[in-house]
Amino acid sequence: MRRTLALFAAAALVGCGQPAEQAPKSTEAPSAPAAEPAPVTAPAGAYTLDKGHTSVTFKVNHMGVSNYTARFTDIDAQMQFDPENPERTSVTATIDPASIETDYPDPKTDFDALLRGKDFLAADQFPPMTFRSTKVERTGPRTARVTGDLSFRGVTRPVVLETTFNGGYPAGGMDPTGARIGFSAKGALKRSDFGMKTGLPAPGSQMGVGDLVEVIIEAEFIQPAPAAPAPAAS
């Protein structure tokens, strides 16, 4: 502490008693301005999820020493996309909790079945999870904060997804499916808010399964190309 005060005092005396030396002129070329994002060429309208190019994974703290990661495989979603007015874009999604997959290595324990059971996902007791967006706030040229209602285990709570639009293109070219758009998103929720309290650590402890769940989404949506016009009658 004494040495820090002495250095501070010396710096103050130098600053008051001597003219400041001019910094040498930089010889480096000024950095180029950040490139503007490419214009969005994918058309507005209704899109459906490309399930083969979509993933929903989640992480939850385990015993305070790692973030256990698992995923859902039965996912569906629809989007109304408006590139000119992103705030008008909307999305609905459905996840079957019974489709959970882990990498638990012990063949004697069906860990996925345990997580599907009543103490955790309760997949047999409740309908599939649903997410319905209620608000889209643009936060940057290609980013947005998407707020929506998540219904899970008979409870509905608001959830926020920080979302990045990765790009897209119109129908035509080498992609036979039509127009395509893609997004990355991250969010978090407390599982206890949805009645899932099994394994929660005691207050002041990390011995258990954490309450906070981080969700990571990679998703592509497609819009079928318009049907080709029928040939004119001869």
SULKASUL-V367977 format. One line per field, one symbol per residue. ss: DSSP state (H for helix, E for strand, C for the rest). burial: + if it has 24 or more other ideal C-beta (glycine too) atoms within 12 Angstrom, else -. A space follows every 10 residues. Layout:
# SULKASUL-V367977
ss: ???
burial: ???
This chain:
# SULKASUL-V367977
ss: CHHHHHHHHH HHHHHHHCCC CCCCCCCCCC CCCCCCCCCC CCCCEEEEEC HHHCEEEEEE EECCCEEEEE EECCEEEEEE ECCCCHHHCE EEEEECHHHE ECCCCCCCCC HHHHHHCCCC CCCCCCCCEE EEEEEEEECC CCEEEEEEEE EECCEEEEEE EEEEEEEEEC CECCECCEEE EEEEEEEEEE HHHHCCCCCC CCCCCCCCEE EEEEEEEEEE EEEECCCCCC CCCC
burial: ---------- ---------- ---------- ---------+ -++-+-++++ ---+++++-+ +------+-+ ++--++++++ +++--+--++ ++++++++++ ++-------- -+--++---+ +++--+-+++ +++--+---- ---+++++-+ +++---+-++ ++++++-+++ +------+++ +++++++++- +--+-+--++ --------++ +-++++++++ +++------- ----
